[in-house]
Amino acid sequence: MRKISLIITILMSVMGFTQDNIYDFKIQSIEGEIVDLKSFEGKKILLVNTASECGYTPQYSELQELHEKYKNELVIIGVPANNFGGQEPGTNESIERFCQVNYGVTFLMAEKQDVAGEGISPLFKWLCNQENEAFNGAIKWNFEKFLINEKGKLEYRYRSGVSPLDETLTSRI
């Protein structure tokens, strides 16, 4: 599935079609449903690459708190990835169970995917190459955060050590 998405993205790029904003993407939820990101138009989106066995894993609680506090203005999407230190070895089913049992996660979780390296998903390839006020380039570790504005453009990026409840992030919601 990911290879087909990557091939389609490459073909679209070669033919002159490029993604202008995040609304040009669809993701698959951890439950297997297709989610059109265009359905979130007009809200901010916070995408976070997550891992269950990382020192930053307790940020799931903070993400859930953020979700509950700002659910009318902000969509949080957790994206499990095993790209850093093998810290997300589980299946979609085991990841979903872990998040619900240990952190009460009710925000949207995407299917497990690559957020770095040769197999990077088209969405994260696009995100990592977008200009914004903070920085661009490859993700360095689990729990990096991408804040998308109401028009579907990357507004700001935060490294792993920035809490989802940090004022530098919440002041932008």
Backbone bond lengths (Angstrom), bond angles and torsions (degrees), N, CA, C in turn:
res aa  C-N    CA-C-N  psi(-1)  N-CA   C-N-CA  omega(-1)  CA-C   N-CA-C  phi
1 M - - - 1.454 - - 1.531 111.05 -
2 R 1.350 117.32 -47.70 1.469 120.54 -179.20 1.528 110.74 -64.28
3 K 1.338 117.25 -37.39 1.460 120.22 -179.83 1.520 110.42 -64.87
4 I 1.330 116.54 -38.90 1.459 120.41 178.88 1.526 109.47 -64.69
5 S 1.336 117.81 -43.69 1.470 121.32 177.60 1.519 111.15 -59.65
6 L 1.318 116.54 -43.27 1.456 120.83 -179.53 1.528 110.30 -64.58
7 I 1.321 117.73 -42.47 1.467 121.76 179.00 1.523 110.02 -62.62
8 I 1.339 117.00 -43.21 1.463 120.78 178.80 1.530 110.18 -62.49
9 T 1.327 117.16 -43.80 1.470 121.21 179.21 1.524 110.81 -60.94
10 I 1.318 117.32 -44.26 1.472 121.47 179.65 1.526 110.09 -63.68
11 L 1.324 116.94 -45.72 1.469 120.38 179.41 1.524 111.20 -61.78
12 M 1.331 116.52 -42.24 1.463 119.73 179.04 1.520 110.66 -62.74
13 S 1.318 117.12 -40.03 1.460 121.51 179.54 1.526 110.67 -64.76
14 V 1.327 116.74 -45.48 1.461 121.91 -179.90 1.526 110.53 -62.39
15 M 1.333 116.09 -35.82 1.462 120.63 -178.07 1.529 112.03 -84.62
16 G 1.336 117.31 1.55 1.450 120.13 177.02 1.515 114.81 96.03
17 F 1.326 117.77 2.30 1.466 120.76 176.68 1.514 108.39 -94.64
18 T 1.302 117.46 124.13 1.463 120.61 177.22 1.520 108.88 -131.03
19 Q 1.303 115.24 155.92 1.454 120.36 178.52 1.526 108.40 -75.89
20 D 1.318 115.61 125.80 1.453 121.46 -178.71 1.517 111.38 -91.21
21 N 1.325 115.86 -32.41 1.455 120.57 179.42 1.524 109.10 -152.46
22 I 1.310 116.30 177.35 1.459 120.44 -175.27 1.526 112.10 -66.65
23 Y 1.336 117.05 -19.76 1.452 120.52 -179.25 1.529 112.71 -70.69
24 D 1.320 116.98 -7.96 1.459 120.98 175.93 1.526 112.00 -82.59
25 F 1.334 117.84 0.69 1.463 122.29 -176.27 1.517 111.86 -113.53
26 K 1.314 113.74 153.23 1.462 122.83 169.49 1.516 106.23 -124.84
27 I 1.325 115.97 147.90 1.458 120.33 176.42 1.518 108.06 -126.06
28 Q 1.308 114.94 166.09 1.458 119.86 173.81 1.522 107.47 -106.38
29 S 1.327 116.18 129.06 1.455 119.61 178.85 1.523 109.78 -70.82
30 I 1.313 116.37 166.27 1.460 121.50 -179.72 1.531 110.71 -64.10
31 E 1.355 116.21 -21.77 1.464 121.09 176.87 1.528 112.26 -85.99
32 G 1.345 116.84 -5.13 1.460 120.39 176.84 1.516 115.43 98.50
33 E 1.331 117.98 4.93 1.460 121.18 179.20 1.530 110.76 -88.77
34 I 1.329 116.20 143.56 1.469 121.23 176.33 1.529 108.23 -79.18
35 V 1.321 116.01 130.48 1.460 122.40 179.81 1.531 107.87 -119.34
36 D 1.319 115.34 118.01 1.460 121.45 177.16 1.531 107.02 -84.40
37 L 1.321 117.02 116.02 1.464 120.11 -177.52 1.526 112.31 -64.41
38 K 1.318 117.46 -17.42 1.469 121.18 175.71 1.532 110.43 -61.77
39 S 1.332 117.14 -24.52 1.471 120.01 -179.80 1.535 111.74 -67.03
40 F 1.335 117.37 -11.44 1.462 121.45 179.46 1.529 112.45 -101.85
41 E 1.328 116.40 9.08 1.460 120.42 -179.78 1.524 110.09 -55.24
42 G 1.341 116.61 135.74 1.452 122.06 -179.39 1.522 113.29 94.32
43 K 1.320 117.26 -7.08 1.463 121.75 176.13 1.514 108.78 -117.79
44 K 1.305 115.97 156.69 1.458 119.61 171.43 1.526 107.77 -77.40
45 I 1.317 116.12 154.06 1.465 122.57 178.30 1.517 107.51 -129.59
46 L 1.319 116.24 134.50 1.459 121.61 174.12 1.522 107.51 -117.00
47 L 1.330 116.03 111.09 1.458 121.58 176.32 1.519 108.52 -98.29
48 V 1.338 115.86 134.69 1.459 121.45 -176.91 1.521 108.40 -134.94
49 N 1.332 117.35 125.51 1.462 119.54 173.79 1.525 107.61 -81.50
50 T 1.316 116.62 121.62 1.460 121.88 -170.29 1.530 112.18 -113.67
51 A 1.330 114.80 165.14 1.470 122.08 176.23 1.527 107.88 -156.25
52 S 1.322 116.62 140.31 1.470 122.45 -174.48 1.522 114.83 -81.57
53 E 1.323 117.67 -16.99 1.460 120.48 -175.27 1.524 112.14 -120.64
54 C 1.300 116.30 39.11 1.467 123.05 -175.24 1.526 109.46 -112.97
55 G 1.299 116.79 154.40 1.458 120.67 174.85 1.522 112.78 -61.29
56 Y 1.336 117.07 -22.09 1.458 121.81 178.92 1.531 112.83 -91.22
57 T 1.326 118.32 -1.14 1.462 122.13 -177.65 1.524 113.00 -52.70
58 P 1.348 120.79 -35.84 1.470 119.34 177.10 1.537 114.05 -58.25
59 Q 1.333 117.88 -12.50 1.462 119.80 175.62 1.527 111.73 -63.51
60 Y 1.334 117.99 -16.32 1.464 119.90 173.86 1.529 110.08 -54.89
61 S 1.336 117.35 -42.25 1.477 121.05 178.91 1.519 110.84 -60.83
62 E 1.324 116.72 -42.87 1.459 121.12 -179.65 1.529 111.15 -68.76
63 L 1.321 116.25 -37.74 1.464 119.76 176.68 1.524 110.36 -63.88
64 Q 1.340 116.90 -40.47 1.454 120.83 178.15 1.528 110.50 -64.22
65 E 1.323 116.57 -41.89 1.466 120.89 177.83 1.530 110.47 -62.26
66 L 1.321 116.60 -43.19 1.467 121.80 177.43 1.527 109.94 -61.40
67 H 1.324 116.31 -43.16 1.467 122.20 178.80 1.531 110.52 -58.89
68 E 1.312 116.86 -46.65 1.457 120.95 -178.38 1.536 111.72 -66.56
69 K 1.317 116.32 -38.02 1.459 120.62 -177.27 1.537 112.76 -73.87
70 Y 1.341 117.04 -38.38 1.469 121.01 -172.45 1.530 113.34 -117.38
71 K 1.330 118.33 24.52 1.463 119.59 -172.09 1.524 114.64 -60.40
72 N 1.333 118.54 -20.06 1.463 120.14 177.89 1.527 112.98 -84.10
73 E 1.341 117.12 -18.86 1.469 120.94 -178.04 1.527 113.85 -112.78
74 L 1.332 116.71 -17.48 1.464 121.14 -169.25 1.523 111.54 -135.87
75 V 1.320 116.17 135.92 1.461 122.67 172.73 1.517 107.08 -109.61
76 I 1.311 116.23 124.95 1.463 120.70 177.19 1.514 108.14 -102.83
77 I 1.329 115.20 133.26 1.464 120.85 177.74 1.522 108.12 -127.22
78 G 1.318 115.96 114.72 1.456 122.00 173.80 1.514 109.01 -88.41
79 V 1.324 115.97 134.01 1.462 120.73 -178.44 1.532 108.59 -124.89
80 P 1.331 117.45 98.36 1.461 120.14 179.67 1.532 111.42 -63.31
81 A 1.323 115.14 138.23 1.465 120.83 -179.86 1.530 109.02 -147.42
82 N 1.301 116.07 144.98 1.463 121.92 -179.33 1.524 111.09 -109.92
83 N 1.327 117.22 29.34 1.459 121.53 -174.33 1.518 115.18 -82.88
84 F 1.317 118.05 -15.96 1.461 120.17 -173.40 1.520 110.09 -124.23
85 G 1.309 115.88 107.46 1.458 121.66 176.06 1.515 114.81 69.14
86 G 1.321 118.25 15.56 1.457 120.91 -179.58 1.524 112.03 57.93
87 Q 1.329 116.90 34.66 1.459 121.03 -172.49 1.530 114.44 -90.83
88 E 1.339 116.59 7.28 1.465 120.70 172.56 1.526 108.93 -136.07
89 P 1.346 116.18 69.77 1.467 119.93 -176.50 1.522 114.41 -79.99
90 G 1.325 118.46 -11.60 1.458 122.35 -172.18 1.514 114.74 -72.69
91 T 1.341 114.42 170.90 1.460 122.77 173.71 1.525 108.45 -86.27
92 N 1.317 116.71 168.14 1.466 119.92 176.74 1.525 110.72 -54.42
93 E 1.327 116.44 -43.07 1.465 120.79 -178.09 1.530 111.36 -63.94
94 S 1.331 117.41 -45.24 1.466 119.28 -178.71 1.528 111.82 -70.58
95 I 1.315 117.33 -32.64 1.470 121.50 177.24 1.529 109.55 -66.49
96 E 1.316 116.37 -46.41 1.464 120.59 179.77 1.532 110.48 -59.97
97 R 1.319 116.50 -45.51 1.471 120.97 179.34 1.532 110.50 -62.09
98 F 1.335 117.32 -45.44 1.465 122.70 178.88 1.529 110.79 -56.71
99 C 1.320 116.60 -47.80 1.472 121.19 -177.45 1.522 111.70 -64.74
100 Q 1.311 117.31 -40.11 1.467 120.47 -178.53 1.527 111.24 -72.54
101 V 1.329 116.62 -45.60 1.469 120.41 -176.22 1.526 111.79 -69.86
102 N 1.312 117.49 -44.21 1.463 121.13 -174.27 1.520 115.31 -87.81
103 Y 1.348 117.23 -27.54 1.464 119.39 -174.18 1.534 113.91 -130.86
104 G 1.317 117.79 1.05 1.459 120.64 178.46 1.516 113.82 61.95
105 V 1.318 117.17 31.08 1.466 122.03 -175.23 1.529 111.24 -63.72
106 T 1.334 115.32 125.38 1.465 121.53 173.49 1.527 111.37 -121.65
107 F 1.339 117.29 -6.48 1.463 119.07 177.23 1.520 109.44 -73.99
108 L 1.310 116.17 166.00 1.459 122.90 -175.44 1.534 111.03 -64.99
109 M 1.302 115.60 128.26 1.467 121.75 172.85 1.519 107.75 -115.06
110 A 1.329 116.02 131.19 1.458 122.39 177.45 1.524 109.06 -86.84
111 E 1.321 115.27 168.52 1.456 119.71 174.93 1.532 108.92 -65.90
112 K 1.300 116.01 156.27 1.462 121.64 176.31 1.531 108.39 -63.53
113 Q 1.330 115.85 136.37 1.468 120.17 -179.12 1.517 110.70 -156.13
114 D 1.312 115.55 169.53 1.462 120.98 176.71 1.518 109.30 -83.66
115 V 1.334 115.33 131.24 1.465 120.96 177.80 1.530 110.96 -113.14
116 A 1.311 115.82 5.77 1.469 121.73 179.68 1.528 108.19 -156.02
117 G 1.316 114.71 164.94 1.456 120.14 174.97 1.515 114.38 81.93
118 E 1.304 114.82 -168.49 1.460 121.79 -174.80 1.532 112.99 -62.14
119 G 1.323 117.34 -34.26 1.460 121.18 -177.62 1.520 114.22 -93.73
120 I 1.332 117.90 17.58 1.469 121.27 -176.71 1.530 111.09 -52.31
121 S 1.312 115.63 137.57 1.467 120.14 179.27 1.524 109.28 -66.57
122 P 1.333 117.32 151.37 1.467 119.84 178.58 1.529 112.82 -56.68
123 L 1.327 117.73 -37.85 1.458 120.79 179.40 1.516 111.31 -61.66
124 F 1.330 117.71 -47.45 1.466 119.74 -178.35 1.524 112.05 -74.23
125 K 1.304 117.73 -28.15 1.463 119.65 173.20 1.530 108.89 -63.13
126 W 1.323 116.39 -43.85 1.464 121.49 178.15 1.527 110.18 -63.32
127 L 1.348 116.94 -48.82 1.470 120.96 -178.44 1.524 112.20 -58.20
128 C 1.320 116.77 -44.64 1.470 121.02 -176.21 1.522 113.25 -68.45
129 N 1.327 116.29 -16.52 1.466 119.94 -178.38 1.526 113.67 -105.48
130 Q 1.335 116.73 6.20 1.464 120.23 -179.28 1.516 111.03 -86.33
131 E 1.313 115.26 135.96 1.464 120.62 173.96 1.525 108.42 -71.51
132 N 1.311 116.63 143.87 1.459 122.16 176.17 1.517 107.42 -159.62
133 E 1.314 116.80 179.30 1.472 120.70 -176.01 1.517 113.88 -68.95
134 A 1.328 118.09 -22.26 1.470 120.80 -173.35 1.527 111.49 -93.48
135 F 1.310 117.25 -76.68 1.460 122.60 -176.57 1.513 108.72 -165.12
136 N 1.315 116.66 165.59 1.460 120.75 172.61 1.516 107.77 -132.71
137 G 1.310 116.59 179.98 1.452 121.19 -178.31 1.515 111.37 110.10
138 A 1.310 114.91 -176.03 1.464 121.88 -173.74 1.524 112.51 -63.07
139 I 1.321 114.39 150.26 1.463 121.85 173.48 1.528 107.35 -69.59
140 K 1.331 116.58 138.97 1.464 120.47 -178.37 1.524 113.38 -97.45
141 W 1.360 118.39 -24.61 1.462 119.61 -176.57 1.529 109.39 -164.08
142 N 1.312 116.20 177.26 1.462 122.74 177.18 1.536 110.98 -64.76
143 F 1.300 115.44 152.45 1.466 124.77 175.92 1.525 114.28 67.49
144 E 1.342 117.40 31.97 1.459 119.11 165.98 1.521 107.11 -76.61
145 K 1.313 116.07 149.80 1.455 121.77 -172.54 1.525 110.69 -123.89
146 F 1.332 114.86 135.96 1.458 122.64 179.23 1.523 107.81 -119.32
147 L 1.323 118.23 115.22 1.454 122.35 179.40 1.527 109.05 -97.89
148 I 1.313 115.20 119.53 1.461 122.99 -178.96 1.525 108.23 -102.87
149 N 1.330 117.15 136.21 1.466 119.64 -179.99 1.533 111.47 -81.11
150 E 1.322 116.47 178.56 1.457 122.70 -175.15 1.532 113.06 -66.12
151 K 1.316 117.11 -13.88 1.464 121.15 179.28 1.528 112.21 -100.35
152 G 1.339 116.51 5.83 1.461 120.10 175.38 1.512 115.35 87.65
153 K 1.321 116.77 11.43 1.468 121.12 -179.59 1.529 110.40 -102.48
154 L 1.325 116.29 146.08 1.459 120.41 176.45 1.521 108.42 -67.05
155 E 1.329 115.07 121.61 1.458 121.07 -179.04 1.529 111.19 -94.97
156 Y 1.329 116.40 -44.39 1.460 119.28 -174.19 1.524 110.19 -158.58
157 R 1.341 116.09 151.05 1.467 122.32 175.72 1.514 109.58 -120.42
158 Y 1.306 114.40 147.40 1.460 121.55 179.71 1.521 108.55 -129.89
159 R 1.312 116.08 137.11 1.459 121.14 176.01 1.531 110.02 -73.82
160 S 1.300 115.39 170.72 1.464 123.80 -174.77 1.522 113.76 -55.02
161 G 1.307 117.55 -40.38 1.457 121.61 -174.53 1.514 115.15 -71.81
162 V 1.337 117.77 -9.07 1.460 120.63 178.86 1.529 108.25 -83.27
163 S 1.302 115.70 119.55 1.469 121.93 178.66 1.528 110.00 -63.66
164 P 1.332 117.69 142.28 1.459 119.31 174.23 1.527 112.74 -60.06
165 L 1.337 117.90 -19.51 1.464 121.44 -179.77 1.535 112.44 -97.40
166 D 1.330 116.67 3.17 1.458 120.57 179.56 1.525 109.62 -63.47
167 E 1.315 116.13 140.36 1.459 121.38 -178.15 1.520 112.48 -60.37
168 T 1.325 118.35 -28.96 1.471 119.58 178.28 1.531 110.60 -63.33
169 L 1.316 117.26 -27.26 1.458 121.49 177.05 1.532 110.36 -90.58
170 T 1.318 118.16 -51.28 1.470 120.79 -175.65 1.524 113.02 -63.96
171 S 1.321 117.51 -27.63 1.470 119.50 178.83 1.524 112.34 -68.49
172 R 1.313 117.59 -15.51 1.472 121.63 179.82 1.535 113.13 -94.04
173 I 1.321 116.75 -3.74 1.479 120.07 -177.73 1.515 109.58 -82.59
